[in-house]
Amino acid sequence: MNGTRVACHHAVGVVRRSHDPKGIKEQTRQVIRNLQAVLEAGGRGLDRVVNVTVSLSDWKYFGEMNEVYAEFFGSDHPPVRSTVQGDRASIGRQGAADKRGAAGRS
């Protein structure tokens, strides 16, 4: 957290190393839950996110990731999103994400 902004970098969909979610949908849900917890600890919420960068290990996961993204951010006014693909993008997982939260408290 820096003043009025919270930055969360390269989160992956794991739960304290005790649970490794299977499949892109559950991994995406867990990534967003993990980032949501960080934002809430900084006094923010998902409603204040302004930018998300998603890294996928393969483009074939885009549709499923996008469905889960809409579950959390809706489809009316979701935050700006960039999606990239690459073998090393998600460190052995199917997806990862960075987020930037806006100024102000939720």
N, C-alpha and C positions, 0 to 999 in steps of 0.2 A: 504494500500500500504506500502510495506517495501522495500526501496531501489529500486531494479529493478524488483520486483514482486508485483503482485496484487492478493489478495486472496478474493474470494467472497464466503461467507458461507451461506448455507441453504436459498436460495431464493425461494419464492413461486410465483405462477402465478397470482398475483393480480395487479391492477392498482390503486394506492393511495386509497385503500379501497372503491372506488366508483364503481368499476366494478369487478365482480367475474366471470372470463371466465368459460364457461361450457364445459365440455368434456376434455379428456386428450390432444388432439391435440392442442386446443386453450390454455390450461394451459401451455403446454410445450413451445409453441411459446412465451407466455408472460414471462415465467421464463427466457428464453434465451434473450428476449428483455430487461428485467430488468437487467440481468447480463451484457449484452452488454453495456448498459448505464453506469453502474459502471466502467467497463473496459475503456470505452472511456473517462470518467471523469478522469481516472488515466493515460491517454495518451496511452492506448493500444486498441486493437480490438480483435474480435473473431479469427482472423487469427493467433494470438499469444497465444491462449489457448493451454496448454499442457496436462491438466488433468481435467476430469469432473467426478464427482460422482453423479449419479442420484438415487433418492429415489422414489420408486413407492409404492402406497398403495396396489397394487395387480399386479401380473405378467401378468394378462390378458391385461394390458395396454402397455406391452413392444413393440409390433409391431407398434402400432400407435405412441408411443413416438419416436421410432427409425426412423420412416418416417420423422417426424418433425426435429429430430436431423440432419438427412442428408440434409434437406433443408438449414440449417444454416452452417453446417460444411462440406458438401459434402461427397463423399464416397471414394475419392482417398487417402487422408491422414488426416482423422479426428483425433482429439486429443484422447489420451488414455481415456477410459471410464470404470468405474465400475458402476454396477447397483445393488441396494439392494432393498429388499421388506420387508415391515413391516407396521403394523397398525399405528404406531406413526411416521413413517418415514416422512410423509409429512404434519403433523399437520392438519388433517381434509381435506386435498386436495388430489388429485389423484397423484400428483408428485411434486418433488422439486429437486434442484440441487445445487452443490458446483462446483466452477471452480477455476483453478489456471492459471494465465497468465504468460507467459515467459518474460524473460528480453528483454529490448529494446523497442523502440517505433514502432508502426505500421505505 
